Amino acid sequence: MTDEPGWFCYRAVPSLAEWDGTAWVGSTHYASRAPELAGPPKPFAFLRQSWVWWIVVGQVLVIPPAVVSGVTGNALWSWLSAVGYVAVLIGAVQVMVRYLPVGHPTGLFCLTLIGIGGGVLGFAIAVGLEVVVEHDFGLTTVLWATGPIEESAKLLVPFALLVFGSSRFKDPLAGLYLVLVSGATTGAMEGVEWESRAHHVWLHLQLALVRPAAELPHVFVTGFAGAVIWLAAWRRDRAATWAGLAAFAIAVGLHSFHDGFITLFGVNPQPTPSSVAHTPGEAVGKGLAGALFAIGIGMAAFLLGRHGARELTPPGSVAGAPPPWRPLIKPWGAVDPVRAQAPLPVVGREPTAYAGSLPFPAYGGYGGYEGYGLAPTDGGHAHPALGGHVPPVAVPTLPPPYAACDTTLAAVVPIPDLFAPPTAPPGWYPYPGDQPGTAWWSGTSWSHPMHWDGNAWRQK
């Protein structure tokens, strides 16, 4: 268990989210104020992080075997590039779990071995199917088929464990880690396979500059799908969810489009003499050009992968994570999530308000509320609108249970039932329900509950 169940801050917004001890359940509620959290890291701060150097060193290690293969004309040397590809993909996994407690899942070493085994099996299945498809339907078809084939193959073992395995494999963090390791293994094997079967001696060097970055989406894109699949499955208590299926479809579509889009322009996918390096100079020039494109694709894939993985950042890691890694509390797979946002400014006891035009409930003839409108305010007083006297518009002060998160992100006291609140001064306070609204608290009991039906304030 990473953190005890409860309501916690999750971003620099006046809102809390519910954590069940394993994952965010998808419910949010407003708090009295936003927590004070660190802003974006300093420029180039990432250079102090280990994942960068795994990728850089890995890229460097891939090059010497390719040079030796070009000089000697012996492709066997290129197999030594496997060490570099492994290092690059280790860095990719590290950046995806940097702010996640990967030491939390029970038996991390065992999970790593299972992930590697899943990647090896997935790579073998994908290669076999792609050979058959290319033989029967041609290269263009197999390029577009890589998405469903390879994404399914990488997820095969992890998803089978989600369906048939023990409860440890249902933990979203464990599931994401399995998927990342499986994708990294497949990517490393694919990179070595591409480089080793180069049909021109200096093509080895050209590919050595391109393929390491080209393999990164195997971790990032599949990692996005894995994060959504496991989080939605945890919330729904079943493996198959619409959110998971949509995430898988996105991964498949992006993979297929990446591999096959050149055929949309009538480009022959077969290598041509002009696209293949025949000299060391050509290998470096063409390789660097391809590397820039591959790095751009890899960065875009990382943004997608982070979008999924950030939802698994636990409460205890929020304070130390930069803003892009703090969860957004996406409702993927959530069962009837409470999405209570900050209420509209309502009539309160204190004549303080933001300057501008603010919503207000207008007094009716029977002491209740009816109608709805906008009242211009100078920050202290609301002016008449819609006829009659309009009371000051104020943002309500929340009662003690809605304590703001502190700067250390300690657990916030769970929000109690507002129909039995602790001692709080009289006033209008947020009213829980399907629609945003308020209720009057006399100091001892609630009365006059209201809700906004989209057109007017109505009494419950």
C-alpha positions as CSV (number, residue, x, y, z in Angstrom):
1,M,0.0,0.0,0.0
2,T,1.6,3.3,-1.1
3,D,-0.7,5.6,1.0
4,E,-3.6,5.1,3.3
5,P,-7.0,5.5,1.9
6,G,-8.4,9.1,2.1
7,W,-8.8,12.4,0.3
8,F,-5.6,14.0,-0.8
9,C,-4.4,17.0,-2.8
10,Y,-3.3,16.0,-6.3
11,R,-2.5,19.3,-8.1
12,A,-2.1,23.0,-7.4
13,V,-5.9,23.4,-7.5
14,P,-8.4,23.8,-4.7
15,S,-9.6,20.3,-5.0
16,L,-9.1,16.9,-3.3
17,A,-9.2,13.4,-4.9
18,E,-10.1,10.1,-3.3
19,W,-7.4,7.5,-3.0
20,D,-8.4,3.9,-2.1
21,G,-4.9,2.8,-1.0
22,T,-3.9,1.5,-4.4
23,A,-5.2,4.0,-7.0
24,W,-7.2,7.1,-7.4
25,V,-10.9,6.1,-7.7
26,G,-11.8,9.0,-10.0
27,S,-13.8,11.1,-7.5
28,T,-12.8,14.7,-6.7
29,H,-14.1,17.4,-4.3
30,Y,-13.3,21.0,-3.8
31,A,-11.2,22.2,-0.9
32,S,-11.0,25.6,0.7
33,R,-7.8,26.6,-1.1
34,A,-5.1,25.1,-3.4
35,P,-2.0,23.6,-1.9
36,E,1.4,25.2,-2.4
37,L,3.4,23.0,-4.7
38,A,6.7,23.5,-6.5
39,G,6.5,24.8,-10.0
40,P,8.3,23.4,-13.1
41,P,11.9,22.2,-12.6
42,K,14.8,24.4,-13.6
43,P,16.0,24.2,-17.3
44,F,18.2,21.2,-18.0
45,A,17.5,19.7,-14.5
46,F,16.8,16.5,-16.4
47,L,20.5,16.1,-17.0
48,R,20.9,15.1,-13.4
49,Q,18.5,12.2,-13.8
50,S,19.9,8.8,-14.5
51,W,17.4,7.9,-17.3
52,V,19.1,10.5,-19.6
53,W,22.5,8.9,-19.3
54,W,21.2,5.4,-19.8
55,I,19.8,6.6,-23.2
56,V,22.9,8.6,-24.1
57,V,25.4,5.8,-23.1
58,G,23.2,3.3,-24.9
59,Q,23.2,5.2,-28.1
60,V,27.0,5.5,-27.9
61,L,27.4,1.8,-27.3
62,V,25.3,1.0,-30.4
63,I,27.7,2.8,-32.8
64,P,31.0,0.9,-32.5
65,P,29.6,-2.5,-33.6
66,A,28.0,-0.9,-36.6
67,V,31.3,0.8,-37.6
68,V,33.2,-2.5,-37.2
69,S,30.5,-4.2,-39.4
70,G,31.0,-1.6,-42.0
71,V,34.8,-1.8,-42.0
72,T,35.0,-5.6,-42.0
73,G,31.8,-6.3,-44.1
74,N,30.8,-8.8,-41.4
75,A,27.3,-8.3,-40.1
76,L,27.9,-10.5,-37.0
77,W,29.6,-7.6,-35.2
78,S,26.3,-5.7,-35.3
79,W,24.8,-8.2,-32.8
80,L,27.1,-6.6,-30.1
81,S,24.8,-3.5,-30.4
82,A,22.3,-5.4,-28.2
83,V,24.0,-4.0,-25.1
84,G,23.4,-0.4,-26.3
85,Y,19.7,-1.1,-27.2
86,V,19.1,-2.6,-23.8
87,A,20.6,0.5,-22.1
88,V,18.5,2.8,-24.2
89,L,15.3,1.0,-23.3
90,I,16.2,0.8,-19.6
91,G,16.4,4.6,-19.7
92,A,12.9,4.7,-21.4
93,V,11.4,2.6,-18.6
94,Q,13.1,4.7,-15.9
95,V,11.7,8.0,-17.2
96,M,8.2,6.4,-17.2
97,V,8.4,5.3,-13.6
98,R,10.5,8.1,-12.2
99,Y,7.8,9.5,-10.0
100,L,6.0,6.1,-9.4
101,P,6.9,3.9,-6.4
102,V,8.0,1.0,-8.6
103,G,9.5,-0.7,-5.5
104,H,6.0,-1.0,-4.1
105,P,4.7,-4.0,-6.1
106,T,5.5,-7.3,-4.4
107,G,8.3,-9.2,-6.0
108,L,9.7,-6.5,-8.3
109,F,12.4,-8.8,-9.6
110,C,9.9,-11.5,-10.4
111,L,7.8,-8.9,-12.2
112,T,10.8,-7.8,-14.2
113,L,11.5,-11.4,-15.3
114,I,7.9,-11.9,-16.3
115,G,7.9,-8.7,-18.3
116,I,11.1,-9.7,-20.1
117,G,9.6,-13.1,-20.9
118,G,6.4,-11.4,-22.1
119,G,8.5,-9.2,-24.4
120,V,10.5,-12.1,-25.8
121,L,7.3,-14.1,-26.5
122,G,5.6,-11.1,-27.9
123,F,8.5,-10.4,-30.3
124,A,8.5,-14.0,-31.5
125,I,4.8,-14.0,-32.1
126,A,4.9,-10.6,-33.9
127,V,7.7,-11.6,-36.2
128,G,6.0,-14.9,-37.1
129,L,2.7,-13.2,-37.9
130,E,4.3,-10.4,-39.9
131,V,6.3,-12.9,-42.0
132,V,3.1,-14.7,-42.9
133,V,1.2,-11.5,-43.6
134,E,4.0,-10.1,-45.8
135,H,4.3,-13.4,-47.7
136,D,0.5,-13.5,-48.4
137,F,-0.4,-9.9,-48.8
138,G,2.7,-7.8,-49.4
139,L,4.9,-5.3,-47.6
140,T,2.4,-2.5,-47.6
141,T,-0.2,-4.6,-45.8
142,V,2.2,-5.8,-43.2
143,L,3.2,-2.2,-42.5
144,W,-0.3,-1.3,-41.6
145,A,-0.8,-4.5,-39.7
146,T,2.1,-3.9,-37.4
147,G,-0.1,-1.9,-35.0
148,P,-2.6,-4.7,-34.1
149,I,0.0,-7.4,-34.3
150,E,2.8,-5.9,-32.2
151,E,0.6,-4.0,-29.7
152,S,-1.4,-7.2,-29.0
153,A,1.8,-9.3,-28.8
154,K,3.4,-6.9,-26.2
155,L,0.3,-6.9,-24.1
156,L,-0.4,-10.6,-24.4
157,V,1.3,-11.9,-21.3
158,P,0.6,-8.9,-19.0
159,F,-3.1,-8.9,-19.9
160,A,-3.4,-12.7,-19.5
161,L,-2.1,-12.2,-15.9
162,L,-4.6,-9.4,-15.4
163,V,-7.4,-11.8,-16.4
164,F,-6.2,-15.1,-14.9
165,G,-3.5,-14.1,-12.5
166,S,-3.6,-13.4,-8.8
167,S,-4.5,-10.0,-7.2
168,R,-0.9,-8.8,-7.4
169,F,-1.2,-8.5,-11.2
170,K,-4.4,-6.3,-10.8
171,D,-2.5,-3.5,-9.1
172,P,-2.3,-0.7,-11.8
173,L,1.3,0.0,-10.8
174,A,2.4,-3.6,-11.3
175,G,0.5,-3.8,-14.6
176,L,2.1,-0.7,-15.9
177,Y,5.5,-2.0,-15.0
178,L,4.9,-5.3,-16.7
179,V,3.8,-3.6,-19.9
180,L,6.8,-1.2,-19.8
181,V,9.3,-4.0,-19.4
182,S,7.6,-6.1,-22.1
183,G,7.6,-3.2,-24.5
184,A,11.2,-2.4,-23.8
185,T,12.2,-6.0,-24.4
186,T,10.4,-6.1,-27.7
187,G,12.0,-2.7,-28.7
188,A,15.5,-3.9,-27.9
189,M,15.1,-7.1,-29.8
190,E,13.6,-5.3,-32.8
191,G,16.4,-2.8,-32.9
192,V,19.1,-5.5,-32.9
193,E,17.2,-7.5,-35.5
194,W,16.8,-4.4,-37.8
195,E,20.5,-3.5,-37.6
196,S,21.8,-7.1,-37.9
197,R,20.0,-7.8,-41.2
198,A,21.1,-4.7,-43.0
199,H,21.9,-5.6,-46.6
200,H,24.6,-3.0,-47.2
201,V,27.7,-2.8,-45.1
202,W,27.3,0.9,-44.1
203,L,23.6,0.6,-43.6
204,H,24.5,-0.9,-40.2
205,L,25.8,2.5,-39.1
206,Q,22.9,4.4,-40.6
207,L,20.5,2.2,-38.6
208,A,22.6,2.5,-35.5
209,L,21.9,6.2,-35.5
210,V,18.2,5.8,-36.1
211,R,16.9,2.7,-34.5
212,P,17.5,3.4,-30.8
213,A,15.2,6.4,-30.8
214,A,12.8,4.6,-33.2
215,E,12.3,1.9,-30.5
216,L,11.2,4.3,-27.8
217,P,7.4,4.3,-28.7
218,H,7.4,0.6,-27.9
219,V,7.7,1.7,-24.3
220,F,5.8,5.0,-24.3
221,V,2.8,4.2,-26.5
222,T,2.2,0.8,-25.1
223,G,2.8,2.2,-21.6
224,F,-0.1,4.6,-22.2
225,A,-2.4,1.8,-23.1
226,G,-1.2,-0.3,-20.1
227,A,-1.8,2.6,-17.7
228,V,-5.3,3.1,-18.9
229,I,-6.2,-0.6,-19.1
230,W,-5.0,-1.4,-15.6
231,L,-6.4,1.7,-13.9
232,A,-9.8,1.2,-15.5
233,A,-9.8,-2.5,-14.7
234,W,-9.0,-1.8,-11.1
235,R,-11.8,0.7,-10.8
236,R,-14.3,-1.6,-12.6
237,D,-13.0,-4.8,-11.0
238,R,-12.9,-6.4,-14.4
239,A,-10.3,-6.7,-17.1
240,A,-12.3,-5.6,-20.1
241,T,-13.4,-1.9,-20.0
242,W,-14.4,0.6,-22.6
243,A,-11.6,2.9,-21.5
244,G,-9.0,0.2,-21.8
245,L,-10.3,-0.7,-25.3
246,A,-10.1,2.9,-26.4
247,A,-6.6,3.2,-25.1
248,F,-5.5,0.0,-26.9
249,A,-7.2,1.3,-30.1
250,I,-5.2,4.5,-29.9
251,A,-1.9,2.6,-29.4
252,V,-2.8,0.4,-32.4
253,G,-3.8,3.3,-34.6
254,L,-0.7,5.3,-33.9
255,H,1.6,2.4,-34.4
256,S,0.1,1.4,-37.7
257,F,0.0,5.0,-38.9
258,H,3.7,5.5,-38.0
259,D,4.8,2.5,-40.0
260,G,2.5,2.7,-42.9
261,F,1.8,6.4,-43.6
262,I,4.4,6.7,-46.3
263,T,2.3,4.4,-48.5
264,L,-0.5,6.9,-48.5
265,F,1.6,9.1,-50.7
266,G,2.5,6.3,-53.2
267,V,6.0,5.9,-51.8
268,N,7.5,2.4,-52.3
269,P,8.2,1.0,-48.8
270,Q,11.0,-1.1,-50.2
271,P,14.5,0.4,-49.6
272,T,15.9,2.3,-52.6
273,P,19.5,3.0,-53.5
274,S,19.0,6.7,-52.7
275,S,17.7,5.9,-49.2
276,V,20.5,3.5,-48.3
277,A,24.0,4.6,-47.2
278,H,26.9,3.2,-49.3
279,T,29.7,5.2,-47.6
280,P,30.6,6.2,-44.0
281,G,29.7,9.8,-44.8
282,E,26.3,8.9,-46.3
283,A,25.7,6.7,-43.3
284,V,26.3,9.6,-40.8
285,G,24.3,12.1,-42.9
286,K,21.3,9.9,-43.5
287,G,21.4,8.4,-40.1
288,L,21.4,11.8,-38.3
289,A,18.5,13.0,-40.5
290,G,16.5,9.9,-39.6
291,A,17.5,10.2,-35.9
292,L,16.0,13.7,-35.7
293,F,12.7,12.5,-37.1
294,A,12.8,9.4,-34.8
295,I,13.6,11.6,-31.7
296,G,10.6,13.9,-32.6
297,I,8.3,10.8,-32.8
298,G,9.8,9.5,-29.5
299,M,9.1,12.8,-27.7
300,A,5.5,12.8,-28.9
301,A,5.1,9.2,-27.8
302,F,6.5,10.1,-24.4
303,L,3.9,12.8,-23.9
304,L,1.2,10.3,-24.6
305,G,2.8,7.7,-22.3
306,R,3.2,10.3,-19.5
307,H,-0.5,11.3,-19.9
308,G,-1.4,7.8,-18.8
309,A,1.3,7.1,-16.3
310,R,0.7,10.4,-14.4
311,E,-2.7,9.0,-13.2
312,L,-0.9,6.4,-11.1
313,T,1.3,9.0,-9.2
314,P,0.3,8.3,-5.6
315,P,-0.5,11.1,-3.0
316,G,2.9,10.7,-1.3
317,S,4.7,11.4,-4.6
318,V,2.7,14.5,-5.7
319,A,4.8,17.0,-3.8
320,G,8.0,15.8,-5.3
321,A,6.7,15.5,-8.9
322,P,6.8,18.3,-11.4
323,P,3.4,19.6,-12.6
324,P,3.2,17.3,-15.7
325,W,3.5,14.2,-13.6
326,R,0.7,15.1,-11.1
327,P,-2.5,13.3,-11.8
328,L,-5.5,14.9,-13.5
329,I,-7.9,12.3,-12.0
330,K,-9.2,11.1,-15.3
331,P,-12.5,9.2,-15.0
332,W,-11.2,6.2,-16.9
333,G,-13.3,3.3,-15.9
334,A,-14.6,5.0,-12.7
335,V,-17.9,3.8,-11.3
336,D,-20.2,6.8,-10.7
337,P,-17.3,9.2,-9.8
338,V,-18.1,12.3,-7.8
339,R,-16.9,15.2,-9.8
340,A,-17.8,18.1,-7.5
341,Q,-16.1,21.2,-8.7
342,A,-15.9,24.5,-6.9
343,P,-19.4,26.0,-6.6
344,L,-20.5,29.1,-8.3
345,P,-20.2,32.2,-6.1
346,V,-23.4,32.4,-4.0
347,V,-25.0,34.8,-1.5
348,G,-22.9,34.8,1.6
349,R,-22.7,36.6,4.9
350,E,-19.6,38.6,4.0
351,P,-19.7,41.4,1.4
352,T,-16.5,40.3,-0.4
353,A,-16.5,39.1,-3.9
354,Y,-14.4,39.1,-7.0
355,A,-14.8,42.1,-9.2
356,G,-16.8,41.5,-12.4
357,S,-20.1,40.0,-13.3
358,L,-20.9,37.1,-11.0
359,P,-23.9,34.7,-10.7
360,F,-26.3,35.4,-7.9
361,P,-29.6,33.9,-6.6
362,A,-32.3,36.5,-6.4
363,Y,-34.8,36.8,-3.5
364,G,-38.3,35.6,-4.2
365,G,-41.6,36.6,-2.7
366,Y,-41.7,33.7,-0.3
367,G,-38.3,33.9,1.4
368,G,-36.8,31.2,-0.9
369,Y,-34.7,31.6,-4.0
370,E,-36.0,31.8,-7.6
371,G,-34.6,33.1,-10.8
372,Y,-31.0,33.5,-11.7
373,G,-29.0,36.3,-13.2
374,L,-25.7,38.2,-13.4
375,A,-24.9,41.1,-11.1
376,P,-22.0,43.5,-11.8
377,T,-19.9,44.0,-8.7
378,D,-17.0,46.2,-7.7
379,G,-15.6,43.6,-5.4
380,G,-17.5,44.7,-2.4
381,H,-21.1,45.3,-3.4
382,A,-23.5,43.8,-6.0
383,H,-25.8,46.2,-7.9
384,P,-29.5,45.7,-8.5
385,A,-30.3,43.5,-11.4
386,L,-33.6,42.0,-12.6
387,G,-35.4,44.4,-10.3
388,G,-35.5,44.6,-6.5
389,H,-32.7,44.4,-4.0
390,V,-29.8,42.1,-4.8
391,P,-27.7,41.1,-1.8
392,P,-23.9,41.1,-2.0
393,V,-22.3,38.3,-4.0
394,A,-19.7,36.4,-2.1
395,V,-17.6,33.3,-2.4
396,P,-18.5,31.1,0.6
397,T,-16.1,30.2,3.3
398,L,-15.9,26.5,3.6
399,P,-16.4,24.8,7.0
400,P,-13.5,23.1,8.9
401,P,-13.9,19.7,7.3
402,Y,-12.8,21.2,4.0
403,A,-9.3,22.0,5.4
404,A,-6.9,23.1,2.7
405,C,-4.0,20.8,1.9
406,D,-0.8,21.8,3.6
407,T,2.6,22.2,1.8
408,T,3.8,18.7,2.9
409,L,0.8,17.0,1.3
410,A,-0.1,15.1,4.5
411,A,-3.5,13.3,4.2
412,V,-6.4,15.6,4.5
413,V,-9.2,14.7,6.9
414,P,-11.8,12.8,4.9
415,I,-14.8,14.9,3.9
416,P,-17.7,14.0,6.3
417,D,-21.4,13.9,5.5
418,L,-22.5,17.5,5.3
419,F,-25.9,16.7,6.8
420,A,-24.2,16.0,10.1
421,P,-21.3,18.5,10.1
422,P,-19.1,19.4,13.0
423,T,-19.3,22.8,14.5
424,A,-19.3,25.5,11.9
425,P,-20.5,29.2,11.9
426,P,-23.9,29.9,10.3
427,G,-23.7,30.6,6.6
428,W,-24.3,29.2,3.1
429,Y,-22.1,26.2,2.3
430,P,-21.6,23.8,-0.6
431,Y,-24.4,21.3,-0.9
432,P,-23.5,17.8,-2.1
433,G,-25.5,16.3,-4.9
434,D,-25.6,15.7,-8.6
435,Q,-25.7,19.5,-9.3
436,P,-23.6,22.3,-7.7
437,G,-25.6,24.1,-5.0
438,T,-25.7,25.4,-1.5
439,A,-27.6,25.0,1.7
440,W,-28.0,27.2,4.8
441,W,-26.2,26.0,8.0
442,S,-27.7,27.6,11.0
443,G,-24.9,26.5,13.3
444,T,-26.8,23.4,14.4
445,S,-28.8,22.1,11.4
446,W,-29.2,22.4,7.6
447,S,-32.1,24.1,5.8
448,H,-33.1,25.5,2.4
449,P,-31.1,23.1,0.2
450,M,-30.8,24.4,-3.3
451,H,-29.6,23.2,-6.7
452,W,-29.0,24.7,-10.1
453,D,-31.1,22.9,-12.8
454,G,-29.3,24.6,-15.7
455,N,-31.8,27.5,-15.9
456,A,-32.6,28.5,-12.3
457,W,-32.0,27.8,-8.7
458,R,-34.5,25.4,-7.3
459,Q,-35.3,24.3,-3.8
460,K,-34.7,20.6,-3.1
